[in-house]
Amino acid sequence: MSANQAPFPAARFRRTRASASLRNLVRETEISVNDLIWPIFVRDGEGVEEPVASMPGVIRRSVDKIVEAAREAHSLGIPAICLFPYTDPSLKTELCEEAWNPDNLSNRAIRAIKDAVPELAVMTDIALDPYNANGHDGIVRDGVIVNDETVEALVKMALAQAEAGADILGPSDMMDGRIGAMRSALEAEGHVNVTIMSYAAKFASAYYGPFRDAVGASGALKGDKKTYQIDPANRAEALRCVERDLTEGADMVMVKPGQPYLDMVREVKDRFGAPTYAYQVSGEYAMIEAAAQNGWIDGEKVMLESLMCFRRAGCDGVLTYFAPRVAKLLNG
């Protein structure tokens, strides 16, 4: 008990819980539409809205439909969306050249969104797995994901996305040294205001399965990603990765997955003070949706509670597939 806290019965914590008005007055954490980033999946075609079977309510959209989603996000007050491409398998190669094609799916979508809704921030994904014949985030040589050659490819990818008009680059690859290399290249090419939100503490998690279905990487993946993503058991290593990315020029950092790793969110925020985000990943989303559809939980209440937990743990914002639904609820 702290020295300035009276003993019971002078102190009754239930007093401030007695009514909704009192609970509102003492609430420590709030959720705002400004805390939301909406991840969306883009694919080829026109007029396409294709359900993702393992993520109920989530769809892949063609570029024209992505623009509609961007307009919806802006109308709801959501400040940013994050693009993930579902790449035609015929474009996937060993060297992942499509990743920095100026006219690839992601770059076409960036330009279309910025033309239609310039005020909306566009975040992108920087990793080679959507373009890789091996399904990995890096280039594979003799069964090994090579670091430095991958970083060179990622820099080209980052520059192509910056040229297309991306506001926030999201390196999710977990290669060593990629933040410093990207920041140097962006500065050299005049993209001084392009922001980097580093997936600084990305763990080798089993929660990513539905996402890999959504981007078409599940079938291509050979092996696993444990040689570059962080062991879920390792706290100190994750903090070292965050510190490294900040010293190399990351503007914001992310912990991924989200809710099972809230201890890391809190420690990252307390230790570094940098803008800190988490990704409520596909597995987290799918579990909530599946339980809600079976009537085992109140899906709406759990959705909101889960996001409150992110904010309470120290998140400045959350990437969540629930973003438009939450925004509608918050907007009344």
Secondary structure, 3 states (H helix, E strand, C coil): CCCCCCCCCCCCHHHHHCCHHHHHHHCCCCCCHHHEEEEEEEECCCCCEEECCCCCCCEEECHHHHHHHHHHHHHHCCCEEEEEEECCHHHCECCCHHHHCCCCHHHHHHHHHHHHCCCCEEEEEECCHHHECCCCCCCEECCEECHHHHHHHHHHHHHHHHHHCCCEEEECCCCCCHHHHHHHHHHHCCCCCCEEEEEEEEECCHHHHHHHHHCCCCCCCCCCCCCCCECCCCHHHHHHHHHHHHHHCCCEEEEECCHHHHHHHHHHHHHHCCCEEEECCHHHHHHHHHHHHCCCCCHHHHHHHHHHHHHHHCCCEEECCCHHHHHHHHCC
